[in-house]
Amino acid sequence: MTLPSRPIRPLLLALFLALPAAASAHPPVLEAPASQAAPPSLADFDAFVEQARREFDVPGIAVAIVKDGEIVLERGYGVRELGEPERVDERTLFAIASNTKAFTAASLSILADEGRLDLDDRVVEHLPWFQMSDPYVTREMRIRDLLAHRSGLGLGAGDLLYWPGTDYSTEEVARRLRDVPLTGSFRGQYAYDNILYGVAQLVIEKASGQDFDTFLRTRILDPLGMRDTRYNSDALRVDDNVATGYAKADFRTTVPAPRVSWHNVSGAGGLYSNVHDMAQWMRMQLAGGTYTDAAGKTQRLFSEKRQNAMWSVITPMPIGSPSVPELLPAKPNFLGYGEGWQLSDYRGHKLVWHTGGWPGMVSRVTLVPEHGLGVVVLTSAELSAPFHAITLRVLDTYLGAPRTDWISAYAAALAKARDKADTDWQQHVAARDARSKPSLPLPRYAGTYRDPWYGDVEVVRDGGTLRLRMKPSKDLVGTLEHWQHDTFIVRWDERWLNADAFVNFALDHDGRVREVRMEAISPLTDFSFDFHDLRLVPVEPGAGMQGGA
């Protein structure tokens, strides 16, 4: 139970181990009463969640538990927005981020059951223009490969094409894959990506003849009664019961995070939902792909064969050591990725699960099929610790496991991750030659630099400083501060990003800028800021020399 899903936010990677009710205006078709009594060992569950919320400084949390087809608990904790009185409840919407991936996989399964595609089809059979940077990978990439994180792309490769927000369309993002470098062998190793789920979305649209929003609504959300679920933040309504997400600016100060829309890679992480709707999703999954319609009849969303495929390991994932000994009980014996789901075990029981990370929000959905158990935790802060601690508390209760202080365990892991980041920064400071000067006058670093897959980055003179603008990403604008020699640090204006980066200008023999490379400073920075994959070169000969001496 090790790696993140995402987009998932920085401390999820560091911490996860090698792992009053409001009525809806639109009652869902499936209205399952919470008729099954929660076990006595969950009597203090509310107090546990509140303790986790306070310990990890989370404004709002919502939880639902499904057991044997019934909703045992669906509840909210905390407030929707700091400084405002409205409380989180079971209908409060949160971004579920990469938990959207299972909906994308389910959509492909529905189409496979109907014979409109096969998961073994080559992607180019459905999208003839599709192209990876390697001709062999282009030719052999199957639809299943889009879902399994084994393409040869590096971790989070290409995420800057849509994150934290660009104007590229879904197809434009997919077409730029031809220039995104492969760093591993095809089907050779696990490396989490988001961009290929955007390609999967396009396959769904081509095979179904519908846009992805319409397909999800008519084929999954409406049949399951998930009427509150929204397709991206763009679809949120003025009167929606929705939480505000919160980030730690500079990893320290709580600030509201903006509502970002993944309009161009929605298949990877676009949905907003609440725990009431997600309980319907878990019930269907635990029922083998079946659900009960408004007439009380059993209907099937996708076949049992397809569910077995989604829940089978395609790509093995490495199992690391726990970051702190307190987390040893959560270490799995196996870990892998299927089709939109992660698969592992916990205390000898198979888990089907996923996490999601978003600006200011993270979440986890966990299924224990043999026990008919499902847990969803949605939160409005960028820490994995709360949803892991809450999930494991529920699992321990229903699996009869020893009581473990998961809040303290994850607090220890969080403290260790932060200490490690502080040590890493101090090592940079110790290695810095603070007396060094730039090789060139500042105007000669200014210019437009281009990366073949990302696009243009501008460095402009602004009074006595340099400003950097990543043109496709409107939020990535910041000031360059000299670090040492020809290396600067870009401090982004939007401090919630937590993605300041080193910017290194490499000069040729004539003292002109030949190339610009970037790398995130902190190990806590989200992997979707894949600055290190950029190979920025001057757009025109002589660029990087504007302004003279």
C-alpha positions as a printed Julia matrix, in Angstrom:
549×3 Matrix{Float64}:
   0.0     0.0     0.0
   2.6     2.46   -1.08
   2.18    4.94   -3.81
  -0.1     7.82   -4.52
  -2.74    8.32   -7.05
  -3.44   11.49   -8.83
  -2.95   13.76   -9.1
  -2.14   13.21   -5.53
  -0.59   15.78   -3.29
   2.94   15.75   -1.87
   2.66   14.24    1.57
   0.55   11.34    0.28
   3.68    9.99   -1.39
   5.76   10.61    1.71
   3.31    9.08    4.16
   1.57    6.17    2.54
   3.31    2.91    3.26
   5.17    0.76    0.89
   1.77    2.07    2.62
 -26.4    17.22   10.82
 -27.74   15.59    7.57
 -29.11   17.73    4.71
 -31.76   16.41    2.35
 -30.98   16.48   -1.37
 -33.23   18.34   -3.75
 -32.92   15.31   -6.06
 -33.31   12.07   -4.11
 -31.33    9.26   -5.77
 -32.92    6.19   -7.28
 -31.02    4.06   -4.8
 -31.96    5.19   -1.32
 -30.49    2.61    1.03
 -31.33    3.2     4.69
 -28.56    2.94    7.23
 -30.44    0.05    8.78
 -27.51   -2.12    9.71
 -26.26   -1.26   13.17
 -22.64   -0.23   13.38
 -20.59   -2.58   15.58
 -20.08   -1.53   19.19
 -16.37   -1.02   18.51
 -17.35    1.95   16.31
 -19.19    3.64   19.18
 -16.34    6.13   19.54
 -15.85    6.56   15.78
 -17.09   10.16   15.72
 -14.61   11.07   18.44
 -11.84    9.3    16.48
 -12.58   11.25   13.3
 -12.71   14.53   15.22
  -9.38   13.69   16.83
  -7.87   13.04   13.4
  -9.37   16.24   12.06
  -7.78   18.28   14.85
  -4.44   16.47   14.82
  -3.94   17.0    11.09
  -5.65   20.42   10.83
  -8.39   19.35    8.39
 -11.34   21.76    8.08
 -13.81   19.15    6.81
 -14.1    15.37    6.52
 -16.91   13.12    5.26
 -17.07    9.34    5.7
 -19.38    6.57    4.47
 -19.26    2.87    5.34
 -21.06    0.18    3.35
 -21.45   -3.36    4.7
 -23.26   -6.25    2.99
 -25.14   -3.95    0.64
 -26.31   -1.49    3.26
 -25.07    1.95    4.24
 -23.92    1.62    7.83
 -22.74    5.2     8.21
 -22.59    8.37    6.13
 -21.6    11.48    8.01
 -19.75   14.77    7.86
 -17.38   16.41   10.31
 -16.14   19.99   10.57
 -17.05   22.91    8.35
 -17.31   23.43    4.62
 -15.35   26.68    4.8
 -13.22   28.13    7.57
 -14.87   31.12    9.23
 -18.35   30.1     8.03
 -21.01   28.16    9.99
 -22.12   25.6     7.36
 -21.2    22.09    8.45
 -19.96   19.25    6.28
 -22.59   16.53    5.86
 -23.05   13.39    3.77
 -24.1    15.5     0.76
 -21.13   17.89    0.81
 -19.21   17.7    -2.46
 -15.45   17.22   -2.59
 -13.12   16.67   -5.53
 -12.51   12.91   -5.67
  -9.58   13.4    -8.07
  -7.96   10.1    -9.11
 -10.85    8.08   -7.72
 -12.33    9.15  -11.07
 -10.02    6.62  -12.74
 -12.21    3.7   -11.66
 -15.18    5.39  -13.41
 -13.1     5.64  -16.59
 -12.2     1.96  -16.34
 -15.85    1.07  -15.71
 -16.87    3.06  -18.8
 -14.47    1.06  -20.96
 -15.8    -2.15  -19.41
 -19.38   -1.21  -20.31
 -18.32   -0.61  -23.9
 -16.37   -3.88  -23.96
 -19.42   -5.8   -22.75
 -21.38   -4.22  -25.63
 -18.74   -5.27  -28.15
 -17.83   -1.71  -29.1
 -14.23   -2.25  -28.13
 -11.89   -4.79  -26.57
  -9.36   -3.92  -23.9
  -6.77   -5.72  -26.07
  -7.47   -3.41  -29.04
  -4.58   -1.25  -30.14
  -5.22    2.37  -29.26
  -4.47    3.41  -32.87
  -7.43    1.28  -34.03
  -9.7     3.79  -32.28
  -7.52    6.93  -32.44
  -5.43    6.64  -35.65
  -3.54    9.86  -34.84
  -2.36    8.58  -31.44
   1.41    8.65  -31.1
   3.95    8.05  -28.35
   7.58    9.13  -28.66
   8.6     5.58  -29.64
   7.08    3.99  -32.79
   7.02    0.52  -31.23
   5.11    1.75  -28.18
   2.72    3.65  -30.46
   1.99    0.49  -32.44
   1.7    -1.89  -29.48
  -0.12    0.29  -26.93
  -3.4    -1.43  -26.05
  -6.41    0.14  -24.35
  -5.59   -1.86  -21.21
  -2.13   -0.26  -21.15
  -3.77    3.17  -20.84
  -5.08    2.13  -17.43
  -2.15    0.24  -15.91
   0.74    2.75  -15.48
   3.28    0.67  -17.4
   3.74    2.71  -20.59
   7.39    3.67  -20.08
   6.46    7.24  -19.19
   8.08    8.56  -16.02
   6.19    9.33  -12.82
   3.65   12.05  -13.58
   5.11   12.64  -17.04
   3.2    15.22  -19.04
   1.14   16.42  -16.08
   2.18   20.03  -16.71
   0.14   19.89  -19.92
  -3.02   20.23  -17.82
  -1.84   20.9   -14.29
  -2.38   23.33  -12.59
  -4.55   24.45  -15.51
  -3.87   25.04  -19.21
  -5.97   25.95  -22.24
  -5.03   22.82  -24.16
  -7.97   20.61  -25.15
  -8.07   16.91  -24.23
  -7.02   15.98  -27.76
  -4.23   18.57  -27.8
  -2.86   17.13  -24.56
  -2.99   13.63  -26.03
  -1.36   14.69  -29.31
   1.57   16.23  -27.41
   2.41   12.77  -26.04
   4.5    12.22  -29.17
   7.12   14.54  -27.66
   6.94   13.44  -24.01
  10.08   11.36  -23.38
   9.88    7.75  -22.25
  12.18    7.04  -19.33
  11.48    3.34  -18.88
  10.75    0.27  -20.95
   7.26   -0.43  -22.27
   5.41   -2.67  -19.78
   8.65   -2.95  -17.85
   7.83   -1.19  -14.59
   5.2     0.76  -12.68
   5.17    4.56  -12.98
   1.97    6.42  -12.18
   0.64    8.73  -14.9
  -2.52   10.71  -15.53
  -2.17   11.71  -19.14
  -3.05    8.29  -20.58
  -6.4     8.36  -18.77
  -7.14   11.4   -20.92
  -6.44    9.2   -23.95
  -8.77    6.56  -22.48
 -11.44    9.25  -22.21
 -11.06    9.96  -25.94
 -11.38    6.24  -26.72
 -14.64    6.16  -24.74
 -15.97    9.15  -26.67
 -15.0     7.64  -30.04
 -16.49    4.21  -29.28
 -19.69    5.51  -27.68
 -20.36    8.51  -29.9
 -20.95   10.6   -26.77
 -18.85   13.1   -24.87
 -17.43   11.67  -21.66
 -19.66   13.82  -19.43
 -22.82   12.53  -21.13
 -21.61    8.94  -21.07
 -20.84    9.04  -17.35
 -24.16   10.69  -16.55
 -26.38    8.39  -18.61
 -24.56    5.08  -18.21
 -23.23    5.22  -14.62
 -24.25    8.19  -12.48
 -27.98    8.33  -13.22
 -28.54    4.55  -13.05
 -26.81    4.43   -9.66
 -28.67    7.48   -8.37
 -25.5     9.55   -8.06
 -27.4    12.75   -8.83
 -25.2    15.08   -6.81
 -21.97   14.08   -8.57
 -20.54   16.75  -10.86
 -18.31   16.53  -13.92
 -15.43   18.86  -13.02
 -15.62   22.05  -10.99
 -17.02   23.82  -14.06
 -20.27   21.92  -13.49
 -20.68   23.0    -9.85
 -23.85   25.04   -9.29
 -24.23   28.19   -7.24
 -26.42   26.44   -4.69
 -24.29   23.28   -4.45
 -23.26   22.03   -1.03
 -19.52   22.02   -1.74
 -16.42   22.13    0.44
 -13.53   24.52    0.06
 -10.14   22.85   -0.13
  -7.14   24.04    1.87
  -3.41   23.87    1.2
  -0.41   24.67    3.36
   1.33   27.59    1.67
   5.08   27.01    1.89
   4.07   23.77    3.66
   3.22   25.84    6.77
   0.27   28.26    6.57
  -3.31   27.13    5.87
  -4.78   28.92    2.85
  -7.79   28.18    0.62
  -6.92   26.41   -2.62
  -8.63   27.46   -5.84
 -11.17   25.24   -7.59
  -9.21   23.87  -10.51
 -10.92   22.22  -13.47
  -9.29   19.31  -15.28
 -11.39   19.98  -18.34
  -8.68   18.51  -20.58
  -7.89   15.26  -18.69
 -11.18   14.65  -16.89
 -10.84   10.88  -17.2
  -7.88   11.02  -14.83
  -9.45   12.98  -12.0
 -12.25   15.38  -12.8
 -15.24   14.3   -10.7
 -16.72   15.99   -7.63
 -18.87   13.78   -5.42
 -20.07   13.23   -1.86
 -20.03   10.22    0.43
 -23.73    9.52   -0.12
 -23.21    9.13   -3.86
 -19.94    7.28   -3.4
 -21.74    4.8    -1.12
 -23.95    3.89   -4.12
 -20.8     3.39   -6.2
 -19.28    1.1    -3.54
 -22.51   -0.89   -3.19
 -22.55   -1.59   -6.92
 -18.88   -2.58   -6.92
 -19.31   -4.93   -3.96
 -22.39   -6.44   -5.64
 -20.29   -7.57   -8.59
 -21.39   -4.8   -10.94
 -25.11   -5.02  -10.19
 -27.54   -2.52   -8.69
 -31.26   -2.17   -7.95
 -33.23    0.23  -10.13
 -36.2     2.44   -9.17
 -38.6    -0.42   -9.87
 -36.75   -2.7    -7.5
 -35.27   -4.82  -10.28
 -31.65   -5.96  -10.34
 -29.69   -4.46  -13.21
 -26.12   -4.99  -14.3
 -23.72   -2.13  -15.03
 -20.86   -4.32  -16.3
 -20.13   -8.03  -16.4
 -18.56  -10.09  -13.65
 -15.81  -10.97  -16.12
 -14.97   -7.31  -16.58
 -14.99   -6.66  -12.86
 -12.58   -9.53  -12.29
 -10.27   -7.99  -14.9
 -10.45   -4.54  -13.29
  -9.64   -6.12   -9.93
  -6.68   -8.21  -11.17
  -3.07   -7.09  -10.99
  -1.63   -6.01  -14.33
   1.38   -4.08  -13.11
   3.26   -5.15   -9.96
   4.23   -2.29   -7.68
   7.27   -2.26   -5.39
   6.68   -2.66   -1.66
   8.92   -0.43    0.38
   9.61   -0.33    4.07
   7.37    1.69    6.37
   8.68    5.17    7.06
   8.18    4.62   10.8
   7.86    1.33   12.74
   4.37    2.26   13.95
   3.12    1.64   10.41
   4.42   -1.92   10.11
   0.95   -3.49   10.65
  -0.24   -1.82    7.45
   2.54   -3.19    5.24
   1.05   -5.39    2.49
   2.26   -8.75    1.24
   1.4    -7.89   -2.36
   0.78   -4.66   -4.21
  -0.18   -3.97   -7.79
  -2.31   -1.95  -10.17
  -5.26   -3.26  -12.18
  -7.63   -1.25  -14.35
  -8.26    1.96  -12.44
  -7.76    0.27   -9.06
  -4.87   -0.57   -6.78
  -4.83   -4.08   -5.34
  -3.14   -5.18   -2.13
  -3.86   -6.96    1.13
  -4.35   -5.88    4.71
  -3.94   -8.41    7.49
  -4.42  -11.16    4.92
  -7.55   -9.71    3.28
  -7.6    -8.48   -0.31
  -8.15   -4.76   -0.74
  -9.41   -2.98   -3.87
  -8.76    0.7    -3.38
  -7.59    4.03   -4.72
  -6.66    7.48   -3.5
  -7.11   10.89   -5.03
  -5.36   14.22   -4.6
  -6.43   17.69   -5.68
  -5.61   21.28   -4.74
  -6.75   21.35   -1.12
  -8.5    17.96   -1.13
  -7.54   14.28   -0.85
  -9.64   11.13   -0.65
  -9.58    7.36   -0.4
 -12.02    4.63   -1.48
 -11.39    1.14   -0.1
 -13.25   -2.13   -0.77
 -12.81   -5.45    1.06
 -14.76   -7.75   -1.31
 -14.74  -10.91    0.82
 -16.37   -9.0     3.69
 -18.76   -6.9     1.59
 -17.13   -3.84    3.15
 -16.53   -0.43    1.63
 -15.15    2.79    3.12
 -14.87    6.22    1.52
 -13.15    9.18    3.18
 -13.22   12.66    1.6
 -11.2    15.51    3.12
 -10.51   19.21    2.54
  -6.77   19.28    3.23
  -3.69   18.07    1.38
  -2.59   15.3     3.74
  -3.01   11.57    3.32
  -2.6    10.85    7.05
  -6.25   11.5     8.04
  -7.87    9.33    5.37
  -5.41    6.49    5.96
  -5.92    6.59    9.73
  -9.72    6.69    9.41
  -9.83    3.93    6.81
  -7.62    1.6     8.82
  -9.68    2.27   11.96
 -12.77    1.03   10.09
 -10.97   -1.97    8.61
  -9.64   -3.02   12.01
 -13.14   -2.86   13.47
 -14.77   -5.07   10.86
 -11.84   -7.46   10.47
 -11.5    -7.98   14.21
  -7.94   -6.69   14.25
  -6.09   -5.37   17.3
  -6.78   -1.75   18.16
  -4.0     0.43   16.74
  -3.38    4.12   17.31
  -3.27    5.03   13.64
  -3.49    8.77   14.34
  -0.24    8.7    16.3
   1.38    6.41   13.73
   0.63    8.7    10.8
   1.51   11.79   12.85
   4.95   10.26   13.41
   5.29    9.56    9.67
   4.26   13.1     8.85
   6.8    14.56   11.28
   9.53   12.39    9.78
   8.65   13.46    6.22
   8.78   17.12    7.2
  12.09   16.66    9.01
  13.51   14.98    5.93
  12.4    17.88    3.75
  14.0    20.36    6.15
  17.26   18.38    6.11
  17.2    18.28    2.31
  16.88   22.07    2.18
  19.72   22.58    4.64
  21.94   20.43    2.43
  21.16   22.74   -0.51
  22.02   25.76    1.66
  25.31   24.19    2.78
  26.31   23.47   -0.83
  25.48   26.97   -2.06
  28.2    29.45   -3.0
  26.35   32.5    -1.71
  29.06   34.88   -2.9
  28.83   33.8    -6.53
  27.36   36.08   -9.19
  25.45   35.34  -12.39
  27.72   34.92  -15.41
  25.59   37.32  -17.46
  23.84   40.63  -16.86
  20.2    39.86  -15.99
  18.75   41.08  -19.34
  20.75   38.4   -21.16
  18.82   35.63  -19.41
  15.52   37.05  -20.7
  13.85   35.43  -23.67
  11.36   32.82  -24.81
  12.33   29.18  -24.32
  10.46   26.23  -25.77
   9.99   22.61  -24.77
   8.67   20.34  -27.57
   5.89   18.76  -25.49
   5.01   21.53  -23.05
   5.3    24.75  -25.02
   6.81   28.13  -24.24
   8.31   29.58  -21.06
   9.09   33.29  -20.94
  11.74   35.02  -18.86
  11.19   38.78  -18.83
  12.9    41.71  -17.18
  10.69   43.46  -14.6
  12.58   46.41  -13.15
  15.61   45.02  -11.39
  14.35   41.43  -11.32
  13.5    38.59  -13.69
  10.04   37.1   -13.94
   9.25   33.62  -15.3
   5.96   32.78  -16.99
   5.05   29.27  -18.07
   2.71   30.4   -20.83
   0.33   27.41  -21.02
  -0.14   27.41  -17.22
  -1.65   30.69  -16.04
  -0.9    30.0   -12.35
   2.79   29.31  -12.94
   4.14   32.86  -12.82
   6.88   33.84  -10.41
   9.99   35.83   -9.61
  13.49   34.52  -10.21
  15.88   34.89   -7.25
  19.57   34.31   -7.82
  20.77   31.17   -6.04
  24.33   30.64   -7.25
  26.29   30.96  -10.51
  23.71   30.58  -13.33
  21.09   28.91  -11.17
  18.04   30.8    -9.89
  15.01   29.85   -7.8
  11.54   30.63   -9.13
   9.19   31.63   -6.31
   5.66   31.25   -7.67
   3.22   34.06   -6.93
   0.56   31.49   -6.01
   2.01   30.2    -2.75
  -0.53   27.38   -2.39
   1.28   25.58   -5.2
   4.23   24.52   -2.98
   6.3    24.0    -6.11
   9.2    26.47   -6.09
  11.91   25.22   -8.41
  15.57   25.6    -9.29
  16.04   27.12  -12.75
  19.46   26.52  -14.29
  20.67   28.38  -17.38
  23.36   26.49  -19.32
  25.59   28.7   -21.49
  27.41   27.9   -24.7
  31.03   28.82  -25.46
  29.99   32.31  -26.58
  28.17   33.03  -23.36
  24.68   32.61  -24.78
  21.94   30.61  -23.07
  21.93   27.21  -24.71
  19.37   25.39  -22.53
  17.25   25.89  -19.41
  16.5    23.07  -16.98
  14.2    23.09  -13.97
  13.74   20.92  -10.89
  11.4    21.18   -7.9
  13.24   22.17   -4.73
  11.34   20.27   -2.05
  10.88   16.47   -1.94
   7.35   17.25   -0.72
   6.43   18.91   -4.03
   3.71   17.08   -5.91
   5.12   14.82   -8.62
   2.73   16.34  -11.16
   5.04   19.35  -11.29
   7.3    17.46  -13.67
   9.66   20.39  -14.27
  12.59   17.98  -14.56
  11.21   16.61  -17.84
  11.43   20.01  -19.55
  14.22   20.65  -22.08
  13.86   24.37  -22.72
  15.88   25.94  -25.55
  15.82   29.47  -26.99
  13.09   29.9   -29.58
  15.38   31.89  -31.91
  19.15   32.12  -32.32
  20.36   34.79  -29.98
  17.41   34.42  -27.59
  18.63   34.8   -24.06
  20.63   37.89  -25.1
  17.84   40.46  -25.23
  18.64   43.81  -23.69
  22.39   43.69  -24.25
  24.79   44.19  -21.39
